[in-house]
Amino acid sequence: MSRIIPSLWYSEKAAEAAAFYASLLPNSRVDSVTALPAESPSGPPGSVRVVEFTLLGQPFMAMSAGPFESFNHAISFTIECDDQAEVDRLWDALSEGGKTEACGWLKDRYGLSWQIVPRALGEMMKDPDRIRAKRVAEAMLKMVKIDLAAPKRAYEGE
């Protein structure tokens, strides 16, 4: 069966970025780094590096191929975390050298956007009781990094 493999264009440091991401997540690794043996619009033979890597069992591809388009918020990767400790660990690692934003979003040091969220947040926001869900969403919208305690209090009506 066919599969979808997200592909990321880095102006440089694709292999470094892939190794960094793989170091943070289980079932993750850099599978290969290959220099493109032909001349391309990005440069002479060997100047483009293609990186195949796996994050949480999902295959990805990246390349270092010189400046082209910058990453933007139209594409981001969401990591649903099991608990606050995992949110904190990944938030701290991915935001180091990058930029924190709002509602669990950050841009890492390579310019890629991530959403680091506790799995329970999404479950609470899907609650059929839309008043409870609204309180959770309102609590989340006031945050930069998600602290699950505040949405939980909102969910309970505290």
Summary of the structure (lengths in Angstrom):
residues: 158
radius of gyration: 18.4
end to end distance: 48.8
largest distance: 62.5
contacts: 446
relative contact order: 0.14
helix: 31%
strand: 27%
